[in-house]
Amino acid sequence: MENICVLLTYPVPEYLVQRLEKRFTVFKFREVASNPQFLREISNSIRAIVGTAVCGADAGLIDALPKLEIVASYSVGFDKIDLVKCKERGITVTNTPDVLTDDVADSAIGLALATLRRICVCDRFVRSGKWKKGDFELTTKFSGKSIGIVGLGRIGSAIAKRAEAFGSSISYHSRSEKPESNYKYYSNIIDLATNCQILFVACALTKETHHIVDRKVIDALGPKGIIINIGRGAHIDEPELVSALLEDRLAGAGLDVFEHEPEVPEELLGLENVVLQPHAGSDTVETSVAMSDLVIDNLQACFQNKPVLTPVI
């Protein structure tokens, strides 16, 4: 397979790069993009794209690669891939579900705990020497809080399972009710927000879920509510979130993702009731290796004319 050319559209862990280079001829988009002539020269050779949650494959790139057979995403999300164009061309698309579920769910609970118990602020309080001058103020309990989950898929279900261990009641909103679930279902996200104290956003990003958390949802959650987002930044109307936090219409937020990554609203940086992560919900050594292996397995299956392991289309 070393003669098969693969285009890497965004930096990935070195482990994946090494595994790719052992099996394929790898071109890195950031390196070839600055040389349009070279990109045109290799365009007829590229048979695979490996993308990420940040940069996948848009219609323009797909059209520029006439021999493209597969887009393998190093991510569970595939909103950065033009699925319509891929379907038109008969191009296989794969992602890396399941292997990152536990880490993202762990991060979601961690963000909730850090936000409510102000763990990051406590850390700075100790390091700055302020503890010597007096005790830290009281924080807010997580156990027993009512939890609302937007999207009861793999990750949403894993969050629910963890929250149950804290004695929390669970309710959810999704496209349809899950008959196998015993959690309370709300067909309207505003009703969900009205009836929970902490709102976890864990759905896929689609046209329907873009800005699914808007001003109405934030106001329904109320001034004592907390939002945790480990989905995609565009799930939340970011200016409305910032306004609600600044105006005390929302108690706090734990955010792993942002609408215009890596840009983060300046106003959030100074707020102590907000915990920020650099889209690192699944970023552990163990999960990175598992995701990388799954990308390789999907590519090999495709080029051996076998069914891919985790098809999107």
C-alpha positions in Angstrom: 0.0 0.0 0.0 3.0 2.3 0.1 2.2 3.6 -3.3 -1.3 4.8 -2.2 -1.2 8.6 -1.6 -2.9 10.0 1.5 -3.6 13.7 2.2 -3.5 14.7 5.8 -5.6 17.9 6.1 -4.7 18.8 9.7 -2.0 17.9 12.3 -2.7 14.7 14.1 -0.7 12.9 16.9 2.7 11.6 15.8 1.7 8.0 16.5 -0.9 8.3 13.7 1.5 10.0 11.4 4.1 7.3 11.9 1.5 4.5 11.2 0.3 6.3 8.1 3.9 6.8 6.8 4.7 3.1 7.3 1.8 2.1 5.0 1.2 5.0 2.6 2.8 8.0 0.9 1.6 10.9 3.0 1.3 14.5 2.0 0.5 17.2 4.6 -1.9 19.8 3.3 -0.3 22.6 5.2 2.9 21.9 3.4 1.6 21.4 -0.1 -1.0 24.2 0.1 1.7 26.8 -0.2 2.7 25.3 -3.5 -0.3 25.3 -5.8 1.6 23.8 -8.7 2.7 20.8 -6.6 -0.8 20.4 -5.2 -2.1 20.2 -8.8 0.6 17.7 -9.7 -0.3 15.3 -6.9 -4.1 15.8 -7.1 -4.5 12.8 -9.4 -2.6 10.6 -7.0 -4.5 11.2 -3.8 -6.8 8.3 -3.0 -7.5 9.1 0.7 -7.9 12.0 3.0 -7.3 11.9 6.7 -9.1 14.8 8.5 -10.0 15.9 12.0 -12.8 17.7 13.8 -11.1 20.9 12.8 -10.5 20.3 9.1 -12.0 17.5 7.1 -12.8 17.8 3.4 -15.0 20.5 1.8 -16.5 20.4 -1.6 -13.7 22.3 -3.2 -11.0 19.9 -1.9 -13.0 16.9 -2.9 -13.6 18.2 -6.4 -9.8 18.8 -6.7 -9.1 15.1 -6.1 -10.5 13.0 -8.9 -9.2 9.7 -7.6 -10.4 10.2 -4.0 -11.9 7.0 -2.6 -12.2 7.6 1.2 -12.3 10.3 3.8 -11.2 8.9 7.2 -11.9 11.3 10.0 -9.8 11.2 13.2 -12.9 12.3 15.1 -16.4 11.1 16.0 -17.8 14.2 14.4 -18.0 14.6 10.6 -19.5 18.1 10.3 -16.3 19.3 8.5 -16.8 16.8 5.7 -19.1 17.6 2.8 -21.2 14.4 3.0 -23.4 15.4 0.0 -20.4 15.7 -2.2 -19.0 12.4 -1.0 -22.3 10.7 -1.7 -22.4 12.1 -5.2 -18.9 10.8 -5.9 -19.4 7.5 -4.1 -16.6 8.3 -1.7 -16.5 6.3 1.6 -16.5 8.4 4.8 -15.5 6.9 8.2 -15.1 8.3 11.7 -13.9 7.1 15.1 -16.9 6.5 17.3 -17.1 4.5 20.6 -13.3 4.6 21.3 -13.6 8.1 22.6 -16.9 7.9 24.4 -15.6 7.3 27.9 -13.0 10.1 27.8 -15.5 12.7 26.5 -18.1 11.6 29.1 -15.4 11.8 31.8 -14.5 15.3 30.7 -18.1 16.4 30.7 -18.5 15.3 34.3 -15.1 16.9 35.2 -16.2 20.2 33.6 -19.4 20.1 35.7 -17.5 19.4 38.9 -14.9 22.0 38.1 -17.5 24.7 37.3 -19.7 24.0 40.3 -17.0 23.4 42.9 -14.7 26.1 41.3 -11.8 23.8 41.3 -9.7 26.0 38.9 -10.3 29.1 41.0 -9.5 27.1 44.2 -6.2 26.1 42.6 -5.3 29.7 41.8 -6.4 30.7 45.3 -3.9 28.4 46.9 -1.0 29.1 44.5 -1.4 32.9 44.9 -1.0 32.6 48.7 -4.6 34.0 49.3 -5.4 31.0 51.5 -3.0 32.4 54.2 -5.3 35.5 54.4 -8.6 33.6 54.8 -10.7 30.7 53.7 -12.1 30.2 50.2 -15.8 31.0 49.7 -18.5 28.3 49.6 -19.2 26.6 46.3 -22.1 24.6 44.8 -22.9 20.9 45.2 -23.0 18.6 42.1 -24.5 15.5 43.6 -28.2 15.3 43.3 -28.6 18.0 40.7 -31.2 17.5 38.0 -29.4 16.8 34.7 -30.6 17.6 31.2 -28.8 16.1 28.2 -29.1 17.3 24.6 -28.5 14.2 22.5 -28.8 10.8 24.1 -26.3 9.0 21.8 -23.2 7.1 22.8 -21.6 10.1 24.6 -24.9 11.4 26.1 -25.7 8.0 27.4 -22.3 7.7 29.0 -22.7 11.1 30.7 -26.1 10.0 32.0 -24.6 6.8 33.4 -21.9 8.7 35.3 -24.4 11.4 36.5 -26.6 8.6 38.0 -23.7 7.6 40.2 -24.0 11.1 41.8 -27.6 10.6 42.6 -28.8 12.9 39.8 -32.1 12.7 38.0 -31.7 12.5 34.2 -33.8 13.8 31.4 -33.0 14.4 27.7 -33.9 15.9 24.4 -33.2 14.3 21.0 -34.7 14.0 17.6 -36.9 11.2 18.9 -37.6 9.4 22.1 -35.3 6.4 22.9 -37.6 3.5 23.7 -34.9 1.6 25.5 -34.3 4.5 27.9 -35.9 5.0 31.3 -35.0 8.7 31.4 -37.6 11.4 31.0 -37.9 12.6 27.4 -38.7 16.2 26.3 -39.5 16.7 22.7 -38.8 20.5 23.2 -35.4 21.6 24.4 -36.9 24.6 26.2 -38.9 22.3 28.3 -35.8 20.3 29.1 -33.9 23.4 30.1 -36.8 24.6 32.3 -36.7 21.3 34.2 -33.0 20.8 34.8 -30.2 22.5 36.7 -27.3 21.5 34.5 -27.6 21.2 30.8 -25.1 19.0 29.0 -24.8 19.4 25.2 -23.7 16.2 23.6 -25.5 15.9 20.2 -24.1 15.9 16.7 -23.7 19.2 14.9 -26.2 19.4 12.0 -28.2 22.2 10.4 -31.0 21.4 12.9 -28.7 21.6 16.0 -26.7 24.7 15.0 -27.3 27.2 17.8 -29.8 24.7 19.4 -28.9 26.4 22.7 -30.0 30.0 22.1 -31.2 32.9 24.3 -34.6 31.2 24.9 -32.9 28.0 26.1 -30.5 29.9 28.3 -33.2 31.9 29.9 -35.3 28.7 30.4 -32.3 27.2 32.3 -32.2 30.4 34.4 -29.7 32.3 36.6 -28.8 29.2 38.7 -28.3 27.0 35.7 -25.0 25.6 34.3 -24.2 24.7 30.7 -21.6 22.1 29.8 -20.7 21.8 26.2 -18.6 18.8 24.9 -20.3 18.7 21.5 -19.4 21.4 19.1 -19.0 25.1 19.6 -21.7 26.0 17.1 -24.3 24.2 19.2 -24.5 27.3 21.3 -25.2 30.9 20.2 -21.9 32.1 21.7 -22.7 35.8 21.9 -25.9 35.0 23.8 -24.0 32.7 26.2 -21.4 35.5 26.9 -24.2 38.0 27.5 -26.0 35.7 29.9 -22.9 35.0 31.9 -22.0 38.7 32.1 -25.5 39.7 33.0 -25.8 36.9 35.7 -28.7 35.3 33.7 -26.6 32.0 33.9 -24.6 30.7 36.8 -21.7 29.2 34.9 -20.4 27.2 32.0 -17.9 24.4 31.3 -16.8 24.6 27.7 -14.6 22.2 25.8 -15.5 23.6 22.4 -16.0 27.0 20.8 -17.7 28.4 17.7 -14.6 29.8 16.1 -11.8 27.6 17.4 -9.1 28.3 18.4 -10.5 31.8 19.0 -12.3 32.2 22.3 -14.5 35.2 23.2 -12.3 37.6 25.2 -15.1 38.1 27.8 -14.9 34.5 28.8 -11.2 34.7 29.7 -11.9 36.8 32.8 -14.9 35.0 34.2 -14.3 32.8 37.2 -17.6 30.9 36.8 -16.4 29.5 33.5 -14.1 26.6 32.9 -12.4 26.4 29.5 -10.7 23.5 27.7 -9.0 23.6 24.3 -11.2 21.0 22.6 -9.5 18.3 24.6 -12.4 16.1 25.7 -11.0 13.0 24.1 -7.3 13.8 24.3 -5.8 11.0 26.3 -2.9 8.8 25.2 -5.0 5.7 25.4 -7.9 7.1 23.3 -5.5 8.8 20.8 -3.9 5.4 20.1 -7.3 3.7 19.7 -8.6 6.4 17.4 -5.4 6.3 15.3 -5.6 2.5 15.0 -9.2 2.8 13.8 -8.3 5.3 11.1 -5.6 2.9 9.9 -8.0 -0.1 10.0 -10.6 1.8 8.0 -8.1 2.8 5.3 -6.7 -0.7 5.0 -10.1 -2.2 4.7 -11.1 0.3 2.0 -8.0 -0.4 -0.1 -8.3 -4.2 0.4 -11.9 -4.0 -0.9 -13.3 -5.0 2.5 -16.1 -3.4 4.5 -14.8 -0.4 6.5 -15.3 -0.7 10.3 -17.1 2.5 11.1 -18.8 3.9 8.0 -20.6 7.2 8.0 -21.6 6.7 4.4 
